[in-house]
Amino acid sequence: MSHILSIDQGTTSSRAIVFGPGLRAIASAQREFTQHYPSSGWVEHDASDLWVTVAGVAREAVEKAGLHASDIAAIGITNQRETTVLWDRRTGQPLHRAIVWQDRRTAGMCEALKALGHEKMISARTGLLLDPYFSGTKLKWLLDTIDGARERARRGELCFGTVDSWLIWNLTGGRVHATDATNAARTLLYNIAENRWDDEICALLDIPMQVLPEVRDCADDYGVTRADLFGREIPILGVAGDQQAATVGQACFAPGMMKSTYGTGCFALLNTGAECVVSQNRLLTTIAYRLKGQTSYALEGSIFIAGAVVQWLRDGLGIIRHASETQGLAEKADRGQELVLVPAFTGLGAPYWRPDCRGAIYGLTRNSGPAELVRAALESVGFQTRDLWEAMRADWPGAAQGVLRVDGGMAVSDWTMQFLADLLGAPVDRPVVTETTALGAGYLAGLQAGLCPEPDEFARDWALDRRFDPDMAEDEREGRYRRWKKAVEATMSLAG
């Protein structure tokens, strides 16, 4: 049993990758699922879709690899974070669609809690801000809205979980209700300094603690799968939220190392080691990973729209058919036009945290066309990353130097990564394996199974595909960034 099955459950699709010896990917499978938008700013998933697609791609990947369940030593899970599921402990049936991390329905609830002065206490304990992004207010909304749900939760009849918990529950046939420290840290309910669910915050939100999962290390025992899923039981030995899994996959184990993942959103994490740094620039303090009971922390900046802006170009505007077309169009764009796209489709994330903002485009002319819009869309990812880069350097001196490691779907675009390096004025390193979320989950499971080396040795095997060095004059770089900042200020003023 020398292979690892890595499950990567994302915002728009579920994927599974089989890793062989040396964590070499040998087969994969992926399926998209339906997104639901029942109201403005609301985003939901059918939780059953998440489970069915995961089960399907997991079996398909093993079959594509030409393997049997007896060849799989362990399963690792990584997942979209903050997305909230509430289900019946006896039947396993969800009580409502899953409320997705992008969903903004609890903005008013968050503002009311802020007005009552609760944000300081919550932030000090969880490292998070009072924002609809996180699971806590989503769970409160479900308990407030579903008839009888809170009383059932108090009686221990219901289970709450982020997507990892929901998958573990289904994989184990309802035998395990657990999460890992990184996913727990994103709920708004977990005290990251003391590594426990916070009873005072739960009481404030009127969330019965009986509904919460057990919290375990990232490399740990999460039970075994139902025998009927793969033909035999397979242990689940690694779990981490997608951005923390990418941090592990990028081997960012040393304090000061920073990675940025470009998927549906963009998430930059800076490893601060054992130091739980409190941001002065509205970044998040979070758990990077917890191994053998030892917690490593990170500063995180979250951008809600990165790869999703390319989906918008394809599905919303219809000006591209495939994401691969964006690089060619960006290269053809008229450099004399200075379009700026602020993609606040579901609000602005870090360091602004303005859920009320919506997207805007500045600088349109009669000659602005698809190429210019595509270029502005790709550039928006670089500008937003620069915002996070500046905030991290201001918060922690160890971030003032170094290289940004990148991964995710958009990292394959040479044009986008070169613009990112130009705008940061710093090198950008793209690894050989850009799908590092699945790699990180696979490594955690392999570490627990005894198949993978300790973190220091794993870090030595990290392989560079290409380094992008900055090649933009400083006056142009700073001038373009000032223009971006003005566009953001205008967008926020329109929302206010």
N, C-alpha and C positions, 0 to 999 in steps of 0.2 A: 504494500500500500504506500506508494510513493507520490501520489497525486493529490492535489488540493482542488476542491470545487469552490469557486468564489462567486457569490451572488451579489450583484450590484443593482439594487432597486432604486431607480431614479425618478425624476419628476415627470418625464414624458415616456419613459420606456423601462423595461426590466431586462437585465442582461445577466448571463452567466458565462464564466470563463473557467476552463480547466487548465490548471498549471501543473506542469510536470517537474521533474528534478531540476533544481536550480531556479525554480519559479519561472520557467519558460512556458509562455502561453502556447497551448497546442490546439485548442478548439474553443469556439464561442458561439453563443446564440443570443438573439435579441428580439424583443417584441414591443411595439408601441401599444399604448392603451388610451382610452378616451379621456379627454379633459372636460370637466363640467364647469360652466360659468352661470350659476343660477341667478345672479344679480351683479350689479356693477361692483367690482372690487372683490367679489367672492370667487373662490377657486376650490373645486372639490374633486376628489377621486372616489370611484367606487372601490371600497377596500377589497372586495372580492376580486376585482380586476387585478389588483396588486398581487394577491396571492396566486391566482390562476396563472398569470403570466410568469411569475417567478417559478412556480412548479413546472411549467411547460419548458421554459428555457433551460432550467437546471437539468432536466432529463435529456433535452435535446443536445446540450453541450457534451454530456457524458457519452451519448451515442455517437456524436460527430467525432469525438476523440477515439472511438473504437474501443472504449473501456467498459468495464462492468462496475457495479457498485463496490465490489470487493477490491477494486483498484484505488478507491478514493479513501484517503486516510482521514480527511476532515473537511468540514465546510466552514468558510468564512463569510460573513455578511457585512455589507456596507449599504447605506440607505440614505435617501433624502431625509434631512433632519426636520424637526419641528412639526411635520405633518402629524395630525392627531386622529387617533382611532379609538372608539369606545365600543366595546362588544360585551355580549352576554357570556358570563363565565361558564355556564352550563352548556349552551347550544353552540357557542362560538360565532353567533351571528352578530354583525355590526348593527348598532342602533341607529346609525346615520351614516351618510357618506363621510369619508375621511376629509377633514378640513386641511387644506394644503398650506404649506409654509408661506406661500405668496398671498394668502387670503387676508383681507383687511377689514373683515366685518366687526372685529372687536376694537376698532380705533376709538370709538366713543367710550368704551369701557376703560381703555388705557388712559385716556385723557381724564376721566373722572377719578381714577386712582392717583394720577399725578396731582390733580387739584387738591386731593386730600392729604398730600405730602408723603405718599408711600414709596415713591420711586427711589429715594436715597437708601432706604432700608433694603429694598429688594435688590437694587444694584450692588450694594455692599456684600450681600450674601451670595448672589447668583452670578455676578459679573455681567449681567445683562441689563438692558434698558426696558422700560415699560413700553412695549411696542407690540402690535398685533402679530408680528412675525413669529413670536414664540408660542409654545404649546399651552402654557398655563391658562391664558384668557380664552383660548379656543376650547379647552376642556370645560372651563366655567360656563361658556356659552352653551355647550352641549347639555350640561347638567341643568342649566336654567331653562332650556328650551324644550327638552324631551320630557314629556309628562311622566312623573314618577321616577326619573333617572337618579336624582340625588338620594332619595330614600333607598333605592335598590343598591346604589353604590355603598351606602352606609351599612347595608346588610351583607356586603361582600359578594353581591351577585354580579357585579360588573367589573370589567378590566379596562384600564386605560393603557395605551401604549403609543409610542412613536412607531414608525414602520418596522423597525427591527424587532420590537416586541411582538407586533402582529404576526410577522413572519415566523419568529421562533415558536409562538403559540401554535401556529398551523403546522409547521414542520414537525413539532414534537407531539402532535395530536392533543394539544391542550394540557400537556404535562408540565410545561415550564412557562412561567410568567416572569420574564426578566428583561433587563436592558443592560447596556454597558455605561460606564461613567461618562463617556463623551456625549451620548445621546441624552442621558439624564441631565447633563449640564446645559442643555438647550431648551429645557421645559419651562424655565422661570420658577421652578419649584424645588430646585436642588441647591443645597449649600455646598459650593465647590471647595471652600476652605476646609470644611469639616467632613466632606464626602458623605452626606446624608440628605434625605428628604427633609425639607424645612417645615416643621409643624406650624410655625407662626404664619408663614406665607400661605400654606394650605388653608389655614383657618381664615385668613383674610379673604381668600377667594372662595371660601366655602366648598373646598374640595376634600371629601372624605379620604383619608390616607389609605383606607382599605383597598382603594381602586388602583394604587400605584404598584409598579413592578419592582422586583428585587434588583438591586444594582450590583453588577459584577465588574471585574477587570476586563480590559479589551481582549487579552488572551486568557481565556478561562473556559470552564466547562459549562456549556449551555444545554446539556442534555443530548439526546440522540433523536434522529428523525424516525418517523413511523416507518416500519419495515416495508409497507406496501408502496411507498413513494419511489424507492429505487431498487427494491428487491432485497434489501438488507438495511439494518440500522446503520447510520453514519453519524459520528459525533460532530456537534457544532462547537467549534473551539475558538473562534475569533469573531468579534463584533466591534464595529466603530462607525460613527456617523461619517458621511461621505468625505467631508473636508478633513477630518482627522485621519481617516484612512489614507487620503491623498498625502497628508503630511508624513505618515509612516512610509507610504510607497515611495515618496521622494527622499526618504532617509534623512529627513530634517530633524535629527535627534539632538543636535548640539544647540545650545542657546545662541540666538542671533541668526539662525538659519530661517529663511522665509520662502514660502511657496505660494503660488496663486493658481487656482484651478478655474478654468473657463468652461463651464457647462451651461446649463440654463441661466444660472447667475454666475457671478464671479466671487470667489471667496479667498482672501489672502490671510494666511496664518503666519505669525512670527513666534517661534519657539522662545519662551523666556525661562525655560527650565523649572527649577523648584520655586522660582519667584512668581507670586501671583500679582502681577502688575495692574494697578488701577489706572485706567486711561483717563487723561485729562482732555481728550479730543474725541470723545463719544465713540470710541472703539469698544469692542466687547472683550472682557476677560473670560477665558474659557479653559476647559481641560483639553490639552493636546492629545494625551493618551495616559492610561494608567496601567502599569505593568508590575506584577508582583507586589501590588499594594502601594507602589510609589507613583505619585502623581506628577506629571509634567504639565505646565501651564502654557498658554499662548495668548497673545493679543490677536484678535480677529477683526477684519473688516469685511462686511457683507454687502455685495452689490446685487440687487435683485434681477437686473436684466443684463445679460452678456450674450450667450448663445441664443437666448430668446429673441434678441433683436434681429438675428438672421432668420429665425422662424417667422417673425413678423414681415420681413421683406418677402419671404416666400409665400406664406399663407394669407397674410393680411393685405399686402400690396400686389402680390403676384408678379413682381418684377424679376424674380429668379425662380428657377425650377429646382435647383440643387445648391446646397451651401457652397459647394466647390466653385461655383461661378463667381463668388464675391471677389476673390483676389483679382481676377482678370478685369472686372468692372472697376474696382478701386484703382487699379493701375491706369485705366483709361480716363479717369475723372479729371475734369478741368481744374488744375491746381490754382487757377486764379479765383475760383469760387471758394468762399470760406464758410460753407455750411457747418453748423453745429447742431447735432441732435442730442437732446437730453432725454434719454429713454426712461422716463419716470412713469412707465405704463401702470405700475402698481405701487407708485410712491418712490421716494428716494431713500436708499439705505444709508450706510455709514459714509461719511461722518455726519450726515445731515439729519437723518431719521425724520423724514417728512412724509408720512403716509398719505397726506392730503394732496401731494403734488401729482401732476399728470404730465405726460410727455409733451415735448415742444421741439420745433425746428426753427432755427434762426439763420438768416442770411439767404433766404430763397430769392432767386432771380428768374426771369423768363427762360433762361438757358439751363436752369437746374433740371437734371433728369435722373434716370435710374442710376447711372454711374456715380453721380455726386451724392445721391442718397445712400448708396451702398458704402461709399467711402466714409461718409459722416457716421454711419452706423458702426462700422468697424473702429473708427477713431474714438467713438464714445466709450468703448471698452478700455482703451488706453488712458483716456482722461480720467475715468472713474478709478482706475488702478493707481494713477498718480495721486489722487485724493487720499487713498489709503496709505500709500507709500509715505506721503508727507506726514500724515497723522502718526504713523508708527515711529518714524524717526523723531518726532517731537516727544512721544511718550517714553521711548526707551533708547538710551544712547547706543546700546548694542546693535540697533537697526541702522545706524548711520552709515555703515559700510556694507560691502558685500554685493552678492548676486541674487537675482530673483529667479527661482526655479519655477517653471510653468508646466502645466499639464491640462488635460481635458480636450474636448473636441476642437475648440478654436485655436489651440496651440499648434495645430498642424499647419495653420496659415502663416507662411513665411512673411507675408506683407504685414499682417497684424502684429506679429511678434517683433518685427523690425521697427514698426511705429512705436510699439511699447518701449523698446530699448531707447529709441530716440527721445521719447517724451520723459522717461525716467532719468536719462543721462547716466544709465548704469547697464551693465551686461545682463542679458536674459538668457538663461540656460534651459534648453529643451532636452529632456532625457530620451533615450532610445524607446522606453516604454512610456507613452503619454497617457495611457489609461491607468493612472496610478491609484485610483480609488480601489479598483478590483485587486490590483497588485498588493496594496496595503492590507486589505482584508485577508487575502490569501497568505500573506506573510504572518499576520497575527495567528491565524489558524495553524500554520506550519510551525510557528514558534512553540505554541502550546503542545503540538503533536510531537515535537522533537525532531522535525524534519528541516527546520530553518535555523540559521545561526543567530547568535545574540545580536542586538542592534548595531554595535560597533563594527562587527564583521560584515553584516548586511550592508552598512553604509559604504564600506570600501568597494562593494561590487556595483554601486550606482554608476550607470553608464551614460555619458553625454552623447546626444545625437548632434546638436549644433548649438553654438553660442552666437547670439546676436549682440554685436557691439554697437553702441550709439554712434550715429553718423549724421546728426543734425546740429547745426550751429546753435549755440546757447541762446542767442537773442531770438531766433525763430522759435525754439522750444519754449522759452518763457513767455514769449508773445502769444503763442497759441494757447498756452495754459491759462494765461490771463483772460483770453477771450472765452474760454470754457467756463471759468469762474463767474464771469459776467452773465453768461447764459444761464447758469444754475441759479444765480441770484435773481434774475428776471423770472425764471420759472417758479421759484419759491414765492416771489412777490405776487405773482398772478394767483397762486393757490391761497395766499393769505388774504 
